[in-house]
């Protein structure tokens, strides 16, 4: 492939990544537009990879096919680091990014492995405590923030700590928002910790085994409130670090904004994840109001 063709192919791959993020992760798409141009390309490619792996199970007609897709991505990362060509636009864009900047292969693979482990669990498996969901959010969501900081050449322990808390909060809140979808696919057990469900009366014993009872809307709202409170605590911890976070890292941490907006939206509907208002606009508010909030916080150099 000559230089002109390679350049054209690279641009097409990057455009594909941007479109994927805009289509399937719009609230983060707007966050990425606030990044400096020098950081934007890598950030979009990383988010596109996250979209690919996050949606793998949802778009597959058979769970086994979704799992195969995730394993394919795990192997693709190894091939990309071995400088092998892969005919997939997101993989091509990632190869291009790696030619320009050093990204941790361990972090990239960790994000995919967490999805694989989640996909391999039975629909009736339940995490015992919310700590397991925090770990899952850390491995999938926080890791994307670590990689974006790394791509921007930002080395800061404080920024990494803030990213960890923001990723955990964001991951937990998005799992809560998607509960109606997971319930429709009988995957609700995977994302409601057993101890929390039992505490609020959602666990009953039938025929010698435990079953989750979801006909108690009040009990489910209490579960969501408790889990959302954990997410809120992570956001508060992240913001307490704000004064020590390097200024160049602040735009990377803007995903704290959509996390807070979703938390506020959940609060407005009394933590009823089935309330149709949560599905309106962007995370429950109008797209214009979302953009104004994000712009205002970004302009103030906050997160």
Residue pairs with C-beta under 8 A, 6 or more apart in sequence:
1 9
9 92
10 92
10 93
10 96
12 89
13 89
13 90
13 92
13 93
13 96
14 41
14 44
14 45
14 93
14 96
16 48
16 89
16 90
16 93
17 44
17 45
17 47
17 48
17 89
17 90
17 93
18 29
18 44
18 48
20 48
20 51
20 52
20 90
21 28
21 29
21 32
21 44
21 47
21 48
21 51
22 29
24 51
24 55
25 47
25 50
25 51
26 282
27 258
27 261
27 282
27 283
27 290
28 47
28 255
28 258
29 47
30 282
30 290
30 291
30 294
31 254
31 255
31 257
31 258
31 294
32 40
32 43
32 44
32 47
33 40
34 251
34 254
34 294
34 295
34 298
35 43
35 152
35 251
35 252
36 152
36 248
36 251
38 152
39 148
39 151
39 152
39 251
39 252
41 97
42 97
42 100
42 101
42 103
42 147
42 148
42 151
42 152
43 148
43 151
43 252
45 90
45 93
45 94
45 96
45 97
46 97
46 144
46 147
46 148
46 151
47 144
48 90
48 93
49 73
49 90
49 94
49 108
49 111
50 111
50 140
50 144
52 73
52 90
53 70
53 73
53 111
53 112
53 115
53 140
54 115
54 140
56 66
56 67
56 69
56 70
56 73
56 115
56 119
57 63
57 66
57 67
57 70
57 115
57 119
58 66
59 66
60 66
60 69
63 119
66 119
67 116
67 119
67 120
70 112
70 115
70 116
70 119
71 116
73 112
74 109
74 112
74 113
74 116
76 86
76 88
76 91
77 94
77 105
77 108
77 109
77 112
78 109
79 86
80 86
80 91
80 94
80 95
80 98
81 98
81 105
83 95
85 92
85 95
86 92
86 95
97 103
97 151
101 150
101 151
101 153
102 150
103 147
103 150
103 151
104 146
104 147
104 150
107 143
107 146
107 147
107 150
108 143
108 147
110 139
110 143
111 139
111 140
111 143
111 144
113 139
114 136
114 139
114 140
115 140
118 136
118 190
121 190
123 185
123 186
123 187
123 189
123 190
124 189
125 189
125 190
126 189
126 190
126 192
126 193
126 194
126 197
126 212
127 133
127 136
127 190
127 191
127 192
127 193
127 194
128 193
128 194
128 195
129 193
129 194
129 195
129 196
130 172
130 193
130 195
130 196
130 226
130 227
130 230
132 193
133 171
133 172
133 175
133 191
133 193
133 227
134 168
134 171
134 172
134 230
136 171
137 167
137 168
137 169
137 170
137 171
137 172
137 175
138 164
138 167
138 168
138 171
140 167
140 171
141 167
141 168
141 170
141 171
141 174
142 163
142 164
142 166
142 167
142 168
142 171
143 167
144 167
145 163
145 166
145 167
145 252
145 253
145 255
146 160
146 163
148 252
149 155
149 156
149 159
149 160
149 163
149 249
149 252
152 248
152 249
152 252
154 246
154 248
154 249
154 252
156 245
156 246
156 249
158 241
158 244
158 245
158 246
159 245
159 246
159 249
159 252
159 253
161 238
161 241
162 238
162 241
162 242
162 245
162 249
162 253
162 303
163 238
163 252
163 253
165 234
165 235
165 237
165 238
165 241
166 234
166 235
166 238
166 253
166 255
166 256
166 259
166 303
167 255
168 231
168 234
169 231
169 232
169 234
169 235
169 238
169 256
169 259
169 263
170 231
170 255
170 256
170 258
170 259
172 227
172 228
172 230
172 231
172 234
173 228
173 231
173 259
173 262
173 263
173 266
174 262
175 182
175 191
176 224
176 227
176 228
176 231
176 266
176 273
177 262
177 266
177 273
177 278
177 283
178 191
179 188
179 191
179 192
179 224
179 273
180 273
180 274
182 188
182 190
182 191
183 214
188 212
188 214
189 212
192 202
192 212
192 223
192 227
193 227
194 203
194 210
196 223
196 226
196 227
197 203
197 212
197 223
199 226
200 219
200 220
200 222
200 223
200 226
201 213
201 216
201 219
202 212
202 213
202 214
202 216
202 219
202 220
202 223
203 210
203 211
203 212
203 213
204 210
204 211
204 212
204 213
205 211
213 219
214 220
217 272
217 274
220 272
220 273
221 270
221 271
221 272
222 271
224 266
224 271
224 272
224 273
225 271
228 263
228 266
228 267
228 271
231 259
231 263
232 263
235 256
235 259
235 260
235 263
238 253
238 256
238 303
239 256
239 303
242 250
242 302
242 303
245 253
245 303
247 301
250 301
250 302
250 303
251 298
253 303
254 294
254 297
254 298
254 303
256 303
257 293
257 294
257 297
257 303
258 282
258 283
258 290
258 294
261 282
261 283
261 284
261 285
261 290
261 293
262 283
262 284
264 284
265 277
265 278
265 283
265 284
265 285
266 273
266 278
266 284
268 277
268 284
269 275
269 277
269 278
269 284
277 284
278 284
280 286
281 287
281 289
281 290
282 290
283 290
285 293
297 303
